[in-house]
Amino acid sequence: MRRPRAVLTALTAVSMFASLLLVPSAGAQIVVGQVANSGNAIQCEYASPADELVTQAATGTSYAIPAPGGVITSWSTTSFLPTANQRFGLKVFRASGPNTFTALAQDNRVLTPNSVNTFSVSIPVQAGDLVGFHLPSEAETDPVDCAFESSLQNNWAYLEGSAPLGVPTAFTEAYESLDLANISVTVLPPPAITSLSPAEGSVKGGSSVVIAGANFATVSGVSFGSTPATSFTVNSEGQITAVAPASTTLSQVPVTVTTSAGTATSAQLFAYRGCKVPQLKKTKLKAAKKKLAKANCKIGKVKKLHGATSKTGKVKKQNPKSGKILAPGSKVKVTLDV
């Protein structure tokens, strides 16, 4: 079924088109879909609402979300019409069967004439989801540039009506068309963590840890295990410096980074190091020192009672008591007695 479109301007036999790169300051974002260039726009005129999507583009940027998915942060379309009140909408679909698609999200807008229109959104998507558009019934009286001329045939799906969100809907059988949808989106992929440096720190916290990875845009949180980092700084799209919080146990925990596009969990674990005071009572000083060294502790002040010596005396008291978790290398005082 062909769509009722009228050519807005004279088209050349081979027209040029390009995708529009958005948000140059966010390097992690990628562009999906394409927008029209001057001189090759195609005007849509509908008497009733309609949904359309490019299921496969023969040339140029695909309209399918690539792996690993993420979140759509903005969408764009180009208007070459001078008239006000142009209505156009982004619509995101997921294939759910042969010629059947489920609408995931929809964002309708009124366009500014004679300009590239860009709108901020936050729409989670998965790899393989398709970017399409929605035309309201007003498109007959308020036409809009919905597509642009292509030199190669592309596969489309069409619905005369509006697919409800979350409901698998049958579209017309995919057909070929010598044009492409005049819509593109920016996608922020989820973050990824490749390494931690250093991968250990004091149980008392305060260690500065460099987290290497990718897609560290719009970072909203960094955690060590279930505990938020004391602070963090996003150095670049591929690096974060975080200050590890304190821990009550000598444990190994994953590090997580959360952005608007998702959460990454490190395969490498961060190890909390410290001194877990061992039981020293009734041991001689030499044995006590060995136990302390093995527990990442040190001997502190040694007090001797009743003629006890370093060789003959045994530990009668210790401070702190056994089981206490201290910073690495903490000292333990002992009292020797005969």
Protein Blocks (a to p, Z undefined) as FASTA:
>chain_A
ZZddddfbdcdfbdcdddddehkllmkbccedjdddehiaccdddfbdcddddfbdfedj
dfbdcdebjadfbdcdddfbfbehiacdddddddfbehiacdfbdcdddddehiacdddd
dddddehiacdddddfklmmmgcdfbdcdfbdcdddddedjddehiacddddddddfbdc
ddddddddddddfbdcdfbdcfkgoiacddddehiahiabdcehjbccfbdcdfbfkbcc
ddddddfbdcddddddddfkbccddfbdcdddddddddfehpafklmmmmmmmnopacdd
dddeehiafklpccfbdcddehiacdehiacdddddZZ
